């Protein structure tokens, strides 16, 4: 069944003649860069070139629609705009760079293993702070009036995008301006770009060849974004999350030496189909009828790489810096498992935390159970088991693989 909505197909037909520059993505990006730099009053040629590679690779996608081209240009342009906003603040207020990001927690794990839920549960503590979706897209110092405008705009855009172009996204990964969201929004580069726009082979090849210093630079951008969001506000412990931080645990430790990793676990055979379904949904606004087999190939290549790199990092990182969260334990008894995780990361678990846990655990109103089948994406259970053999050896010591979860989280 196609994930490309009828409305999306109609709008692509109507607006195709008005979409200019598709035959010259380099020129379109150069124009966008000039506009951003004029408004910002500063520039960053190296960053502009790197993000230009992102847009060029998206532009090469054979199924990219006219609206998908416009959306992609806007998304990459906004990333450059926000990064220059942060860079300008750091130049104008050098004291921001002195902000200490102390003992941050990185929630990571394969997609669909309750990373989002774990992130929200940990961020809900009054001692903690999870960066919100709107403030990672509009990163600045505290300004209530500007925040109100940004939140309204973010939610309006998200609602329109979801309703018109990706209706099933509200059941898989609901988005709200004031919810803690994935830290990839503060990073210029990462394995996340293909998950949103297409397989992007030229970008993936370029990204794989980047140096350790360049990878660390991506996380320095994350750190600087958190420093801006912390400046002038009561400091709290940051709880950040993105599944593919699995890929970079060693690099993260270099940039955030006192970081703690909360690693959620679940049988890959259970999660790959769900991850494929999510990516197909994310691609649909940008492509005409995304190819499920292409989605399956990307998911397997990406997730196997992430988890193998994480297993290698695990051999050298201090054991105390990694807290394992088994999916089935969390599902069976969250009122026991969540306080254990708080204790393991050295956080306080209070009566207030206990009282609000059920509210945080509740699924958003109006959402339905996410349904998927890995076979749609050309994947077989035995293939998944073979590819994830190393991870399964670890997982068998942590979780009960054949148990049925008490609740889908």
Residue, then its C-alpha position, 0 to 999 in steps of 0.5 A: x500500500x502506497x504511503x504517498x497521499x492522494x493530496x500529495x500527488x495532486x499538489x505535486x501535479x499542480x505545483x510542478x510547473x512553478x517549482x524552479x531550479x530543480x535542474x540546477x540544485x547547486x545554483x538553488x543552494x547557492x541562492x539559499x546560502x546567500x539569502x541566509x548569510x545576508x539575514x544572519x550577517x555572518x557566514x560559514x563556508x565550510x558548513x554551507x559546503x557540507x550542507x550543500x552535499x546533503x541537498x545535492x544528494x537529496x536532489x539526486x533521488x530518482x523518485x523525488x517529487x517537485x514538492x519534495x525538492x522544495x521541502x528538502x531545500x527548505x529543511x537544509x536551509x533552515x538547518x544552516x539558518x539555525x547554525x548561523x544563529x548559534x554561531x552569531x550568539x557565541x561570537x556576540x556573547x563569548x561567555x556562552x561557551x563557558x556554560x558547563x554541560x554537566x553529566x548529560x545523559x544520551x538515550x540511544x538504542x535501535x529505533x522502536x525500542x522505547x527510546x522516545x518513551x525513555x527520553x520523555x520519562x527521564x526528561x520529566x524530572x524537575x532536575x532534568x531538561x530535554x531539549x524541545x522540538x521548537x527550541x532546537x529548530x529556533x535556538x536562541x536565548x530566553x525570549x518568551x514572546x519569540x518562543x510563543x511565536x516559534x511554538x505556534x509556527x512549529x505546531x501549525x507546520x507540523x500539523x499541516x505536514x502530518x495531515x496532508x503528507x504523512x497521516x500515519x506519522x501521528x501514530x508512529x512518532x507524534x510531533x509537538x513543539x513542546x515535547x522533548x525531541x531528537x538531538x539530531x536537530x542541532x547537528x549538521x551531519x549524521x546518518x539521519x539525513x537518509x532516513x528522512x529523505x531517501x537512500x542518498x548514496x552519494x551523501x552516505x559515501x561522503x559521510x563515511x569518509x569523514x575524519x574523527x575530528x569532523x565527526x567530533x565537530x558535529x557533536x561540538x555543534x550539539x554542545x554549543x546548541x545546548x550551551x545557548x539553550x542553557x545560558x541565562x536559565x537555571x542549569x539542569x541535567x540534559x537528557x538528549x536522545x537519538x537512536x543512532x547515537x549508538x554509532x558515535x558513543x566513543x566520539x560522544x565521550x570525547x566531546x562530553x567526557x562525563x556523559x552517561x548512555x542509557x541504552x534501550x534494548x529489544x530483539x531486532x527481529x521485532x523492531x526492523x519492520x517498525x523502523x522500515x515502516x517509519x522510514x517509508x512514512x518519512x520518505x513519502x512526502x518527498x518521493x513518489x511511492x518509496x520503494x519498500x525494498x530500498x527502505x529495507x536495505x537502508x535500514x539493515x545497513x544503517x542499523x547493523x553498522x550502528x549496533x556493531x560500532x556500539x558493541x565495539x565502543x562498549x569494550x572500551x567505555x567505562x561500564x558505569x557509563x552505560x545503563x541497559x534498559x530491557x524493553x520487556x522489563x520496562x513494559x512489564x513493570x515500569x514503576x520498578x524499572x524506571x526508578x532503577x534507571x534513575x538510580x543507575x544514572x545517579x538521579x533522584x526518584x521522588x514522590x512527584x516523579x512517581x505520581x506523574x509516571x503514568x501520565x508520561x507513559x500514556x500514549x497521545x490521545x487519538x493514536x492507533x497501534x503501529x502495524x508493520x511486516x518486515x517482509x514488505x521490505x524484503x527482510x526475513x527473520x533468519x536474515x535479521x538474526x544472522x546480521x545481528x548475531x553479535x548484538x543478539x549474544x549481548x541481548x540474550x544476557x539482558x532481555x527475554x527475547x521470546x517474551x510478549x511485552x505487557x504493553x506496546x511502548 
